[in-house]
Amino acid sequence: MNNNYYKVSELNLTKWVNDYTEDMLSWALFKVSDSELAKDLVQDTFLVAAEKISTFKGKSSPKTWLFSILNFKIIDHYRAKKKMPFAFDGDEVISMFFNENGEWKKNKAPHEWQIDDTHLLDDKEFNEVLKLCMDLLPEKWNSCVKLKYILGKSGKQICEQMDISKNNYWQMIHRAKLSLRECIESKWYKN
């Protein structure tokens, strides 16, 4: 008896679409934080699977094979984004928060957050606001924050992965944190 999980004659791409689309969408959405892009990546995955189905040897489960294709699609997406030019006016961002002496503007200084014993990460409303604020960041800032604070990558790893200088990385992280704090305070903080 063959050790393969599936024989080529038993392959049924329609069944795979029905069985794995939801899990694949969840994974893609987690990785790219954009539901339309996640749907496109999953659709592209199934197109590739349909084209390459003859190469599937059954040495792994169909789900493993499909997720492998999806992960390559996600990597390709980020590689393409990395090559796109990025421009922003850093002076404009800094001047939003600080005066010419480098001091906080009165209406922009951070508030003291009054938080009860409930941890912020367990607060559904806070998490919704955080996600909204993250989505409002420029793409490279968003990527830096996710890589550093969610995936735990080092500054050096992030610089290499995003092909940016150390100074550019630290500027993006600093400005992203300022923007996130401003956004969170405006949408979540209540006096």
NUDREN-310892 format. One record per atom (N, C-alpha, C): x, y, z; residue in three letters. Coordinates in steps of 0.1 Angstrom, whole numbers, plus 5000, padded with zeros to 4 digits. Atoms other than C-alpha are relative to their C-alpha. Layout:
REM residues N
XYZALA/...
This chain:
REM residues 191
500849885000MET/500050005000MET/500950125000MET/499349875001ASN/501250354991ASN/499950085013ASN/500149924988ASN/502150575021ASN/499450144998ASN/500649875003ASN/500650885004ASN/498750015006ASN/501349984994TYR/497751045021TYR/498949994990TYR/501049995011TYR/495951094988TYR/500649954987TYR/499550045013LYS/496150944954LYS/499550114990LYS/500349895010VAL/496051184924VAL/498549984995VAL/501450025005SER/492751024913SER/499050055010SER/500949964989GLU/491151124946GLU/500050155002GLU/500049854997LEU/492051494944LEU/498850064995LEU/501249925003ASN/489151724944ASN/500250145005ASN/499849864997LEU/489952094943LEU/498850075006LEU/501249944995THR/486352194949THR/499849965015THR/500150044986LYS/486351994981LYS/501050075009LYS/499049924993TRP/489552164992TRP/499650145002TRP/500549864999VAL/488052504985VAL/498950015012VAL/501050004990ASN/485052415007ASN/500649975014ASN/499550044988ASP/487152255034ASP/501050105007ASP/498949924994TYR/490052505038TYR/499950154998TYR/500149865002THR/488952845026THR/499950085013THR/500249934988GLU/487852965060GLU/501350015008GLU/498750004993ASP/491152865077ASP/501050084993ASP/499049925008MET/493153015049MET/499750155000MET/500449864999LEU/491253345050LEU/500450055014LEU/499649964986SER/491853365088SER/501550025000SER/498549995000TRP/495553305083TRP/500550124992TRP/499649895009ALA/495853555054ALA/499750135007ALA/500449874994LEU/493953825073LEU/500950035012LEU/499149984989PHE/496153775104PHE/501350054994PHE/498749965005LYS/499253825082LYS/500050134993LYS/500049885007VAL/498054115061VAL/499150115005VAL/500949904994SER/495354295081SER/499150074990SER/500849945011ASP/493254365050ASP/499149894995ASP/500950115004SER/490154145043SER/500049984985SER/500150015014GLU/490054225006GLU/501349944995GLU/498750055004LEU/493754155002LEU/500149855004LEU/500050144996ALA/493353835022ALA/499249914991ALA/500850085010LYS/490553714999LYS/500749984987LYS/499250015012ASP/492753794969ASP/501149895001ASP/498950104998LEU/495653594983LEU/499549865000LEU/500650135000VAL/493453294990VAL/499649964986VAL/500450035013GLN/491953314956GLN/501249964991GLN/498750025008ASP/495453334940ASP/500649865004ASP/499550124995THR/496453034961THR/499349884993THR/500750115006PHE/493652814947PHE/500250004985PHE/499750005015LEU/494452934911LEU/501349934998LEU/498750075001VAL/498052824916VAL/499849855002VAL/500250144997ALA/496852494932ALA/499349934988ALA/500650065012ALA/494652434901ALA/501049984989ALA/499050015010GLU/497552494878GLU/501049895003GLU/498950094996LYS/499952284898LYS/499549875006LYS/500650124993ILE/497652004910ILE/500749874996ILE/499350125005SER/499551754889SER/501449985008SER/498850014992THR/502651824911THR/499849965014THR/500350054986PHE/500851734943PHE/500249855001PHE/499750155000LYS/502251394952LYS/499449945012LYS/500750064989GLY/500251344984GLY/500949975012GLY/499050034989LYS/503351335007LYS/499650095012LYS/500549924988SER/501551595029SER/498550014997SER/501449995002SER/497951675034SER/499750124990SER/500449895009PRO/496151905009PRO/500150135007PRO/500049874992LYS/495852165037LYS/501450055001LYS/498649964998THR/499552175043THR/500650054987THR/499549965013TRP/500252205006TRP/499450134996TRP/500749875003LEU/497652485001LEU/500650115009LEU/499449904991PHE/499052675032PHE/501450044996PHE/498649975005SER/502552645017SER/499950104989SER/500249915012ILE/501352814985ILE/499550135005ILE/500549884995LEU/499453075005LEU/501150085007LEU/498949934993ASN/502553155026ASN/500950074990ASN/499249945011PHE/504553214994PHE/499350124994PHE/500849885006LYS/501753444981LYS/500150125010LYS/499949894990ILE/501953645014ILE/501450064999ILE/498649965000ILE/505753665012ILE/500250094987ILE/499949925013ASP/505453784975ASP/499450135001ASP/500749874997HIS/502954054986HIS/500950095007HIS/499249914992TYR/505354195012TYR/501350044992TYR/498849975008ARG/508354174988ARG/499650114990ARG/500549905010ALA/506354374962ALA/499850135007ALA/500349874992LYS/505354634989LYS/501450065004LYS/498749954996LYS/508954665000LYS/500750084989LYS/499449945012LYS/509954774965LYS/499350134996LYS/500849885003MET/507255044964MET/500750125007MET/499449894993PRO/508555394971PRO/499150055012PRO/500749954989PHE/507555555004PHE/500550145003PHE/499749864997ALA/507455925011ALA/499150055011ALA/500849944990PHE/506256115041PHE/500850135004PHE/499449884995ASP/506856455055ASP/500249995015ASP/499750034985GLY/508556375089GLY/499950135008GLY/500149884993ASP/508656745098ASP/498650035004ASP/501449984998GLU/504956765095GLU/499549925012GLU/500450094989VAL/504456465118VAL/500550065013VAL/499449954988ILE/506856605144ILE/499350135005ILE/500649874996SER/505256955143SER/498649995004SER/501450024995MET/501856805150MET/500049995015MET/499950034986PHE/503056705185PHE/500950105008PHE/499049924993PHE/505956935194PHE/500150144995PHE/499749875005ASN/506657305193ASN/501450024995ASN/498649985005GLU/509857465179GLU/501149985010GLU/499050034989ASN/511557405213ASN/500149855003ASN/500050144998GLY/510857035211GLY/499249965012GLY/500950034989GLU/508257055239GLU/498749964995GLU/501450055004TRP/504856885238TRP/499150134998TRP/501049905002LYS/502157115224LYS/498949975011LYS/500950024988LYS/499557165252LYS/498949904996LYS/501250095004ASN/496656995233ASN/500549864995ASN/499550125005LYS/498956715221LYS/500749915010LYS/499350084990ALA/500656605253ALA/499249885004ALA/500750134996PRO/499856245263PRO/499250025013PRO/500850004988HIS/497056205288HIS/500549885009HIS/499850114991GLU/497555985319GLU/498849914998GLU/501150095002TRP/495555675311TRP/499649945014TRP/500550054988GLN/493355575340GLN/499549864997GLN/500450145004ILE/493155195337ILE/499849925013ILE/500250084988ASP/491554965362ASP/500849874999ASP/499250125000ASP/492754615369ASP/499949924987ASP/500250075013THR/491554495335THR/501250034991THR/498849985009HIS/494554445312HIS/499550044986HIS/500549945013LEU/494254645279LEU/499849894989LEU/500150105011LEU/494854335257LEU/498749925002LEU/501250084998ASP/491754175272ASP/498850094998ASP/501149915002ASP/489654485265ASP/499650004985ASP/500450015014LYS/487654425233LYS/499950144993LYS/500249875006GLU/486854795227GLU/501450064997GLU/498749955002PHE/490554895231PHE/500649934988PHE/499450085011ASN/491654615207ASN/499450054986ASN/500649955012GLU/489154745181GLU/500650134996GLU/499549875003VAL/490455095184VAL/501549994996VAL/498650025004LEU/494054975183LEU/500249954986LEU/499950055014LYS/493454785151LYS/499650114990LYS/500349895009LEU/491755085135LEU/501150104999LEU/498949915000CYS/494655305145CYS/501249944993CYS/498950075008MET/497155055132MET/499850014985MET/500349995014ASP/495355045099ASP/500150144994ASP/499949865004LEU/495555425097LEU/501550044998LEU/498649965001LEU/499355425099LEU/500549974986LEU/499450035013PRO/501455445067PRO/500449855000PRO/499750155001GLU/502155085055GLU/501349965006GLU/498750044995LYS/505855085064LYS/500050025015LYS/500149984985TRP/505155225099TRP/499349885006TRP/500850114995ASN/502454965104ASN/500949875000ASN/499250125001SER/504854685092SER/501150005011SER/498949994990CYS/507654805116CYS/499449975014CYS/500650024987VAL/505254815146VAL/499649855001VAL/500450144999LYS/503854465138LYS/501249915002LYS/498850094999LEU/507354315133LEU/500650015013LEU/499449974987LYS/508654475165LYS/499249955011LYS/500850024988TYR/505854445189TYR/499149875000TYR/500850125001ILE/503754155176ILE/500849874997ILE/499150125004LEU/506353925160LEU/501349995008LEU/498850004991GLY/509154025184GLY/501350004993GLY/498750005008LYS/511754085157LYS/500950115005LYS/499149894996SER/514854285165SER/500150114990SER/499849895009GLY/515654615150GLY/500849964988GLY/499150045011LYS/518454465129LYS/499249914991LYS/500850095009GLN/516054185116GLN/499050084992GLN/501049925007ILE/513454445107ILE/500750094989ILE/499349935010CYS/515954665089CYS/500449924988CYS/499750105011GLU/517154365069GLU/498849964992GLU/501250055007GLN/513754245061GLN/499350114992GLN/500749895007MET/512354585051MET/501050084991MET/499049945008ASP/515654695035ASP/500050155003ASP/500049864996ILE/515755025055ILE/501250025009ILE/498949974991SER/518455195075SER/499650005014SER/500350004986LYS/518655185113LYS/499450135004LYS/500649874997ASN/517955555115ASN/498550014995ASN/501350005006ASN/514955525092ASN/499049915008ASN/500850094992TYR/513655235113TYR/499650075013TYR/500449944987TRP/513855425146TRP/499150124998TRP/500949885003GLN/512255735130GLN/498549944998GLN/501350065002MET/509355515118MET/499349955012MET/500650054988ILE/508855345151ILE/499650115009ILE/500449884992HIS/508955675170HIS/498850074995HIS/501149935005ARG/506555845147ARG/498749915000ARG/501250094999ALA/504255535146ALA/499550005014ALA/500450004986LYS/504155535184LYS/499350135004LYS/500749874998LEU/503255905185LEU/498750004993LEU/501350005007SER/500555865159SER/499049905006SER/500950094993LEU/499155555176LEU/499550065013LEU/500549944988ARG/498955735209ARG/499050104998ARG/501049895003GLU/497256035194GLU/498749944995GLU/501250065006CYS/494755815175CYS/499349935012CYS/500750084990ILE/494055585205ILE/499450105010ILE/500649914991GLU/493555885228GLU/498850074995GLU/501249935006SER/491156055204SER/498849914998SER/501150095003LYS/489155745198LYS/499549915012LYS/500250094989TRP/489355545231TRP/500050075013TRP/499849944987TYR/490455765260TYR/498850095003TYR/501249924996LYS/487555915279LYS/500450075013LYS/499649924988ASN/488156195305ASN/499049965011ASN/
